[in-house]
């Protein structure tokens, strides 16, 4: 009885991109929502999902910083329909 399934680590290689990690995370959520997994398998999937979530958040934060740096020349502004650009707290 092995504690770790070899297939689990093969799904997201260390050099996987954001899209690959996100796809794997969505697959893990689907597996957990569907049920039918044993307790150990469920915990392993959950643990892998938490790791992937952290990696995705880190990647998104680095992308956000890159976009801010690209727009730091002062000539860019959020487009008018941007829901994140709240002027006046409406």
Secondary structure as GFF3:
##gff-version 3
##sequence-region A 1 90
A	DSSP	alpha_helix	6	10	.	.	.	ID=ss1
A	DSSP	alpha_helix	18	34	.	.	.	ID=ss2
A	DSSP	alpha_helix	39	70	.	.	.	ID=ss3
###
